[in-house]
């Protein structure tokens, strides 16, 4: 009769790997899963009793280290909370206690947008060599992220639209194709738009970012792909003035995230303050813009709708008249 082997006790590494498998099966990008692996294994090594037996105070102390940027601390917090929420799920628990329930969420200050200046964008679009010129145009004229540029296939781009397949958060979207992008893509053969020549792996976001950044630096253009994407967002928001449209074009789940990419230009700020009373040189309480147009003829008020005869005008006036006392 064969001897039955005792079941092996699960380890913290088993828990981490199962959690990563769960992430891959969901909607998490490969870069997010890779980041989670590095952070969770590091955390397990640096906590006094490891991830499986840590306390809330130990997690808080680990996050409270000096020298970390606020964005870094917020990223680590997300990975910690996600792991413990998954590990204490009542349907399939790995742990009986969630030590992260009382952790305070870091709130990093939103960074200021840093769109590339117009002369820099012009140089990227016209004074560069392919394939990096196409990458610059896809960032500045289509708002694509580096990893979205790396994944583009010729079949994804038509004269009318660029199909961004599984963007950030694995959300797909359609971005209108502008002529400056189409003129470069139209004659390209079927297959990926970017193919590394000195490595066997397919192009990814890190490779595209590094290669474009090195090329731009070599030709004396002081920017990278993300300021070009910021330029795309800022220009559309400035001229079209619809932040929801910008959100859809950039592929953001949160409108608040979009606002970080859109810069309010100095001209719009100057225009905004001209509506303030006493902002002009006069002392009559009119705004600067009002004083500039004071000499012009007053616009004719709109006529009330005729539907229903005088009753419509009567109802409109009653809303403005004070109530009678009885």
C-alpha positions as CSV (number, residue, x, y, z in Angstrom):
1,X,0.0,0.0,0.0
2,X,1.6,3.3,-1.0
3,X,2.5,5.7,1.7
4,X,0.4,8.9,1.6
5,X,2.5,12.0,1.6
6,X,1.5,14.8,4.0
7,X,0.1,17.9,2.3
8,X,2.7,20.7,2.0
9,X,1.9,23.8,4.0
10,X,1.3,26.8,1.9
11,X,3.9,29.6,2.1
12,X,3.8,33.3,1.7
13,X,5.4,32.9,-1.7
14,X,2.5,30.6,-2.7
15,X,0.1,33.4,-1.6
16,X,1.9,36.0,-3.6
17,X,2.0,33.9,-6.7
18,X,-1.6,33.0,-6.5
19,X,-2.5,36.7,-6.0
20,X,-0.5,37.6,-9.1
21,X,-2.3,34.9,-11.1
22,X,-5.6,36.4,-9.9
23,X,-4.4,39.9,-11.1
24,X,-3.3,38.5,-14.5
25,X,-6.7,36.8,-15.0
26,X,-8.4,40.1,-14.2
27,X,-8.1,43.5,-15.8
28,X,-4.5,44.4,-14.7
29,X,-1.8,45.2,-17.1
30,X,1.4,43.2,-17.2
31,X,3.4,46.1,-16.0
32,X,1.1,46.4,-12.9
33,X,1.5,42.7,-12.2
34,X,5.3,43.0,-12.5
35,X,5.3,46.0,-10.2
36,X,3.2,44.1,-7.7
37,X,5.6,41.1,-7.7
38,X,8.6,43.3,-6.9
39,X,6.9,45.3,-4.2
40,X,5.2,42.3,-2.4
41,X,8.4,40.2,-2.3
42,X,10.4,43.1,-1.1
43,X,7.8,43.8,1.6
44,X,7.8,40.2,2.7
45,X,11.5,40.3,3.2
46,X,11.6,43.7,5.0
47,X,8.7,43.3,7.4
48,X,9.7,41.9,10.8
49,X,7.4,38.8,10.4
50,X,6.7,38.9,6.7
51,X,3.5,39.6,4.9
52,X,1.5,36.7,6.4
53,X,2.0,37.8,10.0
54,X,2.4,41.6,9.8
55,X,0.5,44.1,11.8
56,X,-1.0,47.4,10.8
57,X,1.6,49.4,12.7
58,X,4.4,47.5,10.9
59,X,2.9,48.3,7.5
60,X,2.4,51.9,8.5
61,X,6.0,52.2,9.6
62,X,7.2,50.6,6.4
63,X,5.3,53.1,4.3
64,X,6.5,56.0,6.5
65,X,10.1,55.8,5.3
66,X,12.0,58.9,4.4
67,X,13.2,59.6,0.9
68,X,10.1,58.2,-1.0
69,X,8.2,60.4,-3.3
70,X,4.5,60.8,-2.5
71,X,3.6,59.0,-5.7
72,X,5.8,56.1,-4.8
73,X,4.2,55.8,-1.4
74,X,0.7,55.9,-2.9
75,X,1.7,53.1,-5.4
76,X,3.0,50.9,-2.6
77,X,-0.2,51.5,-0.6
78,X,-2.4,50.4,-3.5
79,X,-0.4,47.1,-3.8
80,X,-0.6,46.4,-0.1
81,X,-4.3,47.1,0.2
82,X,-5.1,45.0,-2.9
83,X,-3.2,42.0,-1.6
84,X,-4.8,41.9,1.8
85,X,-8.3,42.6,0.6
86,X,-7.9,39.6,-1.8
87,X,-6.2,37.4,0.8
88,X,-9.0,37.9,3.4
89,X,-11.9,37.3,0.9
90,X,-14.4,35.2,2.8
91,X,-15.0,32.9,-0.2
92,X,-11.4,31.7,-0.3
93,X,-9.3,33.2,2.5
94,X,-5.6,32.9,2.8
95,X,-5.4,35.0,6.0
96,X,-7.9,35.5,8.8
97,X,-7.0,39.1,9.5
98,X,-6.5,42.2,7.3
99,X,-3.8,44.4,8.9
100,X,-4.2,47.0,6.2
101,X,-7.8,48.1,7.1
102,X,-6.6,51.1,9.2
103,X,-3.9,52.3,6.9
104,X,-4.4,55.9,5.8
105,X,-4.4,56.4,2.1
106,X,-1.5,58.7,0.9
107,X,-2.7,61.7,-1.0
108,X,0.1,63.0,-3.1
109,X,-0.1,66.5,-4.4
110,X,-1.1,66.4,-8.1
111,X,1.8,67.3,-10.3
112,X,1.7,70.3,-12.6
113,X,1.2,69.5,-16.3
114,X,4.4,69.9,-18.3
115,X,3.3,70.1,-22.0
116,X,6.1,70.5,-24.5
117,X,6.4,74.0,-26.0
118,X,5.1,74.6,-29.5
119,X,8.6,75.0,-31.2
120,X,9.7,71.7,-29.5
121,X,6.6,69.9,-30.8
122,X,7.1,71.3,-34.3
123,X,10.7,70.0,-34.3
124,X,9.5,66.5,-33.1
125,X,6.8,66.4,-35.8
126,X,8.9,67.7,-38.8
127,X,12.6,67.5,-38.0
128,X,13.0,63.9,-36.9
129,X,13.7,60.6,-38.6
130,X,11.5,57.6,-38.8
131,X,10.5,55.5,-36.9
132,X,10.9,58.0,-34.1
133,X,9.0,60.7,-36.0
134,X,6.0,58.4,-36.1
135,X,6.3,57.8,-32.3
136,X,6.4,61.5,-31.7
137,X,3.4,62.2,-33.9
138,X,1.4,59.4,-32.2
139,X,2.1,61.0,-28.8
140,X,1.6,64.7,-29.8
141,X,-1.2,64.2,-32.4
142,X,-3.0,61.1,-31.0
143,X,-2.2,61.3,-27.3
144,X,-0.9,57.7,-27.1
145,X,1.1,56.4,-24.2
146,X,4.5,54.8,-24.9
147,X,3.2,51.2,-24.4
148,X,0.2,51.9,-26.6
149,X,2.5,53.1,-29.3
150,X,4.6,49.9,-28.9
151,X,1.5,47.7,-29.3
152,X,0.2,49.4,-32.5
153,X,-0.3,47.2,-35.5
154,X,-0.8,48.4,-39.0
155,X,-4.3,46.9,-38.9
156,X,-5.2,49.1,-36.0
157,X,-4.8,52.4,-38.0
158,X,-7.1,53.6,-40.7
159,X,-7.6,56.9,-42.4
160,X,-10.4,57.7,-39.9
161,X,-9.4,56.1,-36.6
162,X,-6.7,54.6,-34.4
163,X,-7.9,51.6,-32.5
164,X,-6.0,51.5,-29.1
165,X,-6.4,47.9,-28.0
166,X,-6.1,47.3,-24.3
167,X,-4.8,50.6,-23.2
168,X,-4.2,51.4,-19.5
169,X,-6.4,49.3,-17.3
170,X,-7.0,47.2,-20.4
171,X,-9.5,49.7,-21.6
172,X,-9.8,50.0,-25.4
173,X,-10.7,53.3,-27.2
174,X,-10.8,54.8,-30.6
175,X,-8.8,58.0,-31.4
176,X,-9.4,60.0,-34.6
177,X,-6.5,59.8,-37.1
178,X,-5.1,63.1,-38.1
179,X,-3.5,63.5,-41.6
180,X,0.0,63.9,-40.2
181,X,-0.2,60.5,-38.7
182,X,-1.9,58.9,-41.6
183,X,0.7,60.0,-44.1
184,X,3.3,58.0,-42.3
185,X,1.2,54.9,-41.5
186,X,-0.6,54.5,-44.8
187,X,2.5,53.1,-46.8
188,X,3.7,50.8,-44.0
189,X,3.4,47.0,-44.5
190,X,1.2,44.8,-42.4
191,X,2.4,43.9,-38.9
192,X,3.7,45.9,-35.9
193,X,4.5,49.5,-36.5
194,X,7.6,49.3,-34.3
195,X,9.9,46.3,-34.5
196,X,13.2,46.2,-32.5
197,X,16.2,45.3,-34.7
198,X,18.7,44.4,-32.0
199,X,16.6,42.2,-29.7
200,X,14.3,39.2,-30.0
201,X,11.5,40.5,-27.8
202,X,8.7,42.6,-29.4
203,X,8.5,46.3,-28.7
204,X,7.2,47.4,-25.3
205,X,6.6,50.7,-23.6
206,X,10.0,50.9,-21.9
207,X,11.8,50.2,-25.2
208,X,9.9,52.8,-27.1
209,X,10.4,55.4,-24.3
210,X,14.1,54.7,-24.1
211,X,14.8,54.7,-27.8
212,X,12.8,57.8,-28.5
213,X,14.3,59.7,-25.6
214,X,17.8,58.7,-26.6
215,X,17.2,59.8,-30.2
216,X,15.6,63.1,-29.2
217,X,18.5,63.9,-26.9
218,X,21.0,63.0,-29.7
219,X,19.5,65.5,-32.1
220,X,19.1,68.2,-29.5
221,X,15.3,68.2,-29.0
222,X,14.7,68.8,-25.2
223,X,11.6,66.6,-24.6
224,X,10.3,63.1,-24.1
225,X,7.1,61.3,-25.2
226,X,5.0,62.3,-22.1
227,X,5.3,66.1,-22.6
228,X,4.1,65.5,-26.1
229,X,1.1,63.7,-24.8
230,X,0.5,66.5,-22.3
231,X,0.7,68.9,-25.3
232,X,-2.1,66.9,-27.0
233,X,-4.3,67.2,-23.9
234,X,-3.7,70.8,-23.2
235,X,-4.2,72.0,-26.8
236,X,-7.5,70.1,-27.2
237,X,-8.7,71.4,-23.9
238,X,-7.7,74.9,-24.6
239,X,-9.2,75.1,-28.1
240,X,-12.2,72.7,-27.8
241,X,-12.9,73.4,-24.1
242,X,-14.5,70.0,-23.4
243,X,-12.6,68.2,-20.7
244,X,-14.8,65.1,-21.0
245,X,-13.8,64.8,-24.7
246,X,-10.1,65.0,-23.5
247,X,-10.8,62.3,-21.0
248,X,-12.1,60.0,-23.6
249,X,-9.2,60.7,-26.0
250,X,-6.6,60.1,-23.4
251,X,-8.3,56.9,-22.1
252,X,-8.6,58.1,-18.5
253,X,-11.0,56.4,-16.1
254,X,-11.1,59.5,-13.8
255,X,-11.8,63.0,-14.9
256,X,-9.6,64.2,-12.0
257,X,-6.7,62.4,-13.7
258,X,-7.4,64.2,-16.9
259,X,-7.2,67.6,-15.2
260,X,-3.6,66.8,-14.3
261,X,-2.7,66.6,-18.0
262,X,-4.4,69.8,-19.1
263,X,-2.6,73.0,-18.5
264,X,-4.6,76.3,-18.2
265,X,-2.6,78.7,-20.4
266,X,-1.6,82.2,-19.3
267,X,-3.9,83.7,-21.9
268,X,-7.0,82.0,-20.4
269,X,-6.0,83.0,-16.9
270,X,-5.6,86.6,-18.0
271,X,-9.0,86.4,-19.7
272,X,-10.6,84.9,-16.6
273,X,-9.6,87.7,-14.3
274,X,-11.0,90.4,-16.6
275,X,-14.5,89.6,-15.4
276,X,-13.7,90.8,-11.9
277,X,-15.4,94.0,-10.7
278,X,-13.0,96.9,-10.4
279,X,-10.5,95.0,-12.5
280,X,-10.4,97.9,-14.9
281,X,-9.0,101.4,-14.3
282,X,-12.3,103.0,-13.5
283,X,-14.1,103.3,-10.1
284,X,-17.6,102.4,-11.2
285,X,-17.4,98.7,-10.3
286,X,-17.4,97.4,-13.8
287,X,-15.1,94.6,-14.9
288,X,-12.3,95.3,-17.2
289,X,-14.0,93.5,-20.1
290,X,-17.2,95.5,-19.4
291,X,-15.4,98.8,-19.6
292,X,-13.8,97.9,-22.9
293,X,-17.3,97.3,-24.4
294,X,-19.1,100.1,-22.6
295,X,-19.1,102.4,-25.6
296,X,-20.7,99.8,-27.8
297,X,-24.4,99.7,-28.3
298,X,-26.3,97.5,-25.9
299,X,-27.4,94.2,-27.4
300,X,-31.1,93.9,-28.1
301,X,-32.8,91.6,-25.5
302,X,-34.2,88.4,-26.8
303,X,-37.9,88.3,-27.5
304,X,-40.1,86.1,-25.4
305,X,-41.5,83.0,-27.1
306,X,-44.9,83.5,-28.7
307,X,-46.3,80.0,-28.0
308,X,-49.5,80.4,-26.0
309,X,-49.9,84.2,-26.7
310,X,-49.5,86.6,-23.8
311,X,-49.6,83.8,-21.2
312,X,-46.0,83.0,-21.8
313,X,-44.8,86.5,-21.3
314,X,-47.0,86.8,-18.2
315,X,-45.5,83.7,-16.6
316,X,-42.0,84.9,-17.4
317,X,-42.7,88.2,-15.7
318,X,-44.4,86.7,-12.6
319,X,-41.2,84.7,-11.8
320,X,-39.4,88.1,-11.5
321,X,-42.1,90.0,-9.7
322,X,-42.2,90.1,-5.8
323,X,-44.9,88.1,-4.2
324,X,-48.0,90.0,-3.1
325,X,-49.0,90.3,0.5
326,X,-52.5,89.2,1.4
